[in-house]
């Protein structure tokens, strides 16, 4: 028997909206069509700004309706009514920071520590370090979460070997996935693998808040957040709105990478976020055929920078083809055995011993 209109509306009433209410009580539902086991509808926000704040609502609404008996497919479109609000008058001060939320950075219930893994530029292996560090901590008995906060370029689903879309049985919370002993969540799990995220800053910041606040993380000793490279909206929002234990900055040894790493460090200082230490990635390459050791990107630059800034140097991680193959296959190298897994185990042990994880 085909699903009925009232059943669909009842399911949508279970979807909580930011600011209170649900799509039905706030009169967002338009063009509801039921054809056999297929359901289509439009969610029309009052303004473009409201639509941005509801960035994850279509996925939650889709999950709630798809859970109904007799529904095989759901199509949801988010739109907005009316023109965008006029921008404020120009100001001489360019790039002003958003006003922090009342009460300052907030803790996330059930999570003891939150560590942001950052880099000044792309291509230094920050996401690889994030996934392997999370797995290494889990192997040492910690309850670990991993949040892929690189909204434009999420890579953790591939690196952690997960592709299933997260469920939302009640339409209010998102159930994260489990992989290699780690609880993980990524916007990439809610999109097609080749689908681009084309959002402005407010939508990105809203999505980050929902991934932090609407995911059922449970009890965690530590949540690792894989940040995008650089010093943009995600970093600013996270540091201003969420209580962080601190940040780890990843860099390769060469001067160009260190120039950008210094900018990331300066950002955390200005945002009053503790820097837990620096990691030198791709520090050493050992030829698998002859055993010759080569420093392709230089060596020791990150350790020297840490000493110069009086920051902890957390360790060196080698450059290896095995690391890339492991990440592409969905099983981080820290989940196995060998010299590189041991390097990550030492890094995790150092964080645990220092009370940081």
N, C-alpha and C positions, 0 to 999 in steps of 0.2 A: 504494500500500500504506500502511495506517494506521501511524502511528508507534507504537513499542512502549514499554511501561512502562520497560524497562531503558534505552532511549535517553533518555527524559525524565530519569530519575535520573542518568544519566551527564552530561547537560547541567547539571543542578543541582549536581553535584559540582564544576563549574568556577567556581561563584559563590563568591567569597571573602567571609567574614563578618568584621565587626569583631571583633578578639580571636582570630582564627584559625579554621580549619575551614571547612566548607561546610554547606548545609542538610541534606544527606544524612548526613554523618558526625556531625553534632550532633543528628540525629533530630528535625528540625523539620517534615518533610514529612508531611502528613496528607491523607486523603480525595482521593487522586490518581485522577482520572477521565479516561478518554480516550474520546471519542465522535466517531468519524470523524476529521476534521481539527481538532477542538476539544479543548483540554486544560484541565482545571480542577484546582486543588489549593489546600490551605491550608498556610501556614507558621505553626506554633504555637511561639511563644517560651516560655521557661520562666517569665518574669515580665513584667509590664507595662513595667518599666524596660528589660529586654532588648529588648522589642518597639520601644521608642522608639529604642534604639541602632541597630536594624536598619531605620530608616525608609526608606532607599533600596533595601534588599535586594529587596522585591517587584518593583520596576522592573527590576533587574538579572536576577532570576530569569525574569521574563517575556521579556526580550530573549534570554536564553540558550536558552529552550525554543522561542521563536518562530523562532529561526534554524534549527531542525531541519527537514529535508525532510519534507513532508507535513503540517506544522502551519500552519493558517491563523489560528487564534485561541487566545489564552491568557488565562485568568482566574486571578488570584492574590489571595488574601485573607490578610492578616497578622492573627493573633490572639495572645492570651497566655493561659497556663495559670496559674490560681491568683490569689489576691487581691493587690492592691498592698501593698508593704511599708508598715509603720506609719511615720508621719512622726516625725521626732526630737522630743524634748521642746521645748516653747516656749523661746525665748531672748529675753532682754530687748533684745538688739541686733537691730533689724529690718533686713532687706535686706542680709545679709552677702554679700560677693562669693564666688563659687566659688574654690576653691584653684587657682592657676595650675598648668599641667602641669609636670612635673619638667624642669628645664633651661631654663625660660623660653620666650618666644616662639620658634617654629621657622621657619626659611626653607623655601620650597617649591622643590624641585629644578627647575632650568631657568628660573626666573623671577628676573630681576635686581632689579626694583623692584616694589613693590606700593603703590598709592595708593588710599586709601579716600575716596570722595566722600560727604559727609554734610550733613545739615541739621538744625536744631533742630525744625522743624515741617514738615508736609506742604504741598504746593501751591506751593513756591518754585521748582520746575523742576529739582530735583536729578537726577532720572533723565534728563531731557532734556540737561542739561549732561554727564552721564556718557557717554551714547551719542555725543554730538557731539564731546566731547573725545577719546574713543577713536578715532573716525573721523579727526579732525584729526591726531592723532599718527600714525596709520597712513599718512596721505597725506604725512607728512614722513619716511617711510622707517623708522619704528619698527615692531618686531614687537609687536603689541598684543593683549592679552586683555581681555575684559569679562565680569565675573561679576555677575549680578543677585542680590544678597544680600537683596533685599526679599522674603522668603519669603511673607509674607501678601499682598502686592500686587505681584507681578512684572509689570513693564511692558516690559522690554527685548525680549521676542520681537516684540511689535507694533512698537516703535520701530525695531528693526533689520530688520524684514521677514522673520523666520524663524518657521516653525511646525512643521518636521519634528521628529519625536521622535529624540533622540540615540541612536546605536547603542552596543551593548556586546558586541562579538563574542566576547570571552573570559569575559564575566560578571563581570569583576573591575574593569575600568576603563570609564569613560564617554567616548565620543568627542565633543568639542564641535563646534559648527557654525561655519561661516565666513560672514561677511556684511560687505560693504563694506571688505574687507581686515582685518577684526577677527575673532579667535577668540573665540566667545562661548558662555556657558552660563547657563541659568536654570532654576529649579525649574518655571517656567511651561511649559517645553518638555516636561515629564514629566506634565503634568496637562491636563485639558480646559480650554478657555479660561474657562468659567464655573464651574469647580470650586473651592470654597473649601478653604483649608488650615486645618484646625481642630486645631492641635497646641499642647501645652504647651511650656514653655521647654526642657526636656531634649531633646525631639525636634527642635526648631528648631536647637539648638546642634549636635546630631549631624548634621543635614542639612547645615549650613554646613561642618563638618569634612569631610564626604564630597564636597561640591562643590569644596572646595579640594584635597583629597588624592587623590580617586579619578578626577578628570577628567584626561585626557591633554592637558595644556596645551601640551606641547612646549617649545621654546625661545622665551622672550618677553623683550623689553626691559622691558616694563611691563605689569602687570595692573591694570586699573581695576576697583574694587569699588564697585558702586552699593548703598549702605547704605539700610535703611529710615529714615524720619525718627525723630527722638527719640534717647533714650539707654538702650536696652534690652538684651536678651539678646544679640542679634546683635553689637552694637558691643562689648559686654563680652567675649564669646567671641573675637571677631576680634583685639582688641588684646592680650588675655592669651595667646593661643595661636599667633598668627602674627606673624612679624617684618615690620612695616610700614615702608616708607620714610617715610610720613607721611600726613596727612589734609588734604583740602581741604574747607572749609565754604562752602556756598552759601546765600545769603540774598537776599531782596528788601530794598529800602531802608527800608521803613516800620518804625516802632518796635516793633510787635507781633512782626514776624518777627525783628528783632534781639534781642529779649528771649530768644527761644528759641535763636537762634544762639549767644548767650553761654553757654547751658547746654551746648550741644554742645562749645564750645571748652573749658569747664571740665572736661567729661568727659575729653577727650583729654589735658588737663594732668594730671589725677589718674591716668590710665592710662599716663602717661609715653609718649604717642604724639606725635611732632613734628607741629605744624601747619604745612603748607607754604604756606598762604595762604588768603585769602578771595576770593570772587567775588560781585560784585553782579549778580544776574540781574533781568531785567525793568526795567532801569535807565531806559531811554528809549523812548518810543513816537513814531514819526514817521508822520504821516498819509500814506497812499499817494496820496491825492487832491490835497492842497494842500501837502504837505511840512512842515506845522507840527509842531514838536517839543513833546511833552508828557511830563511826569514823573508818570505816573499813581500810582505807589507811592512818590513822593518820589525824591530823588536824592542820592547822595553819602554816605548813612548808613553803608554798609558800608566805604567807604574811610576815613571818619572813625573807625570802630570799629577798623579794622586799625591805623591810626596810633596810636590810643589804647593799643592792646595791644602795639605794636611788632611787628606781624606783617606779612608781605608782602601787599600788595593786588595780586591777579593780574589784575584787569581788570573791565570792565563789559560786560554782554551785553544787547542790546536786547530789548524786547517786540515780537513780530511775529506776525501771523497765519500767515505763511509757515512759521515754526518749528513751530507746531501742526500745520499741514497736512502738513508733511514727516514729522513723527513718526508721525502717524496712517497715512500711506501706506507706512511702513516704509523710507524713505530719509532718514536724518538730513540736515538742511540743510547740515552741514559737508561732506557728500559732493559738494556742487555748487559753484557760484560765486556771488559777490555779497557785499555788505557783511557779512552775518551770518556767512557761511562764512569771510570774512577775519578776523572777530573771533575765531572759534574757532582759526583758524590762528595768530594772534598769541599766543593763550593757550597753545597747544601749543608754539610756538617758545620762549616764555618758560620753560616747564617743561624743555624739552630743553636750552636754554642754561644753565639753573641746575643741570643734572645731576640733575634730579628725575624725568625720564622718558626 
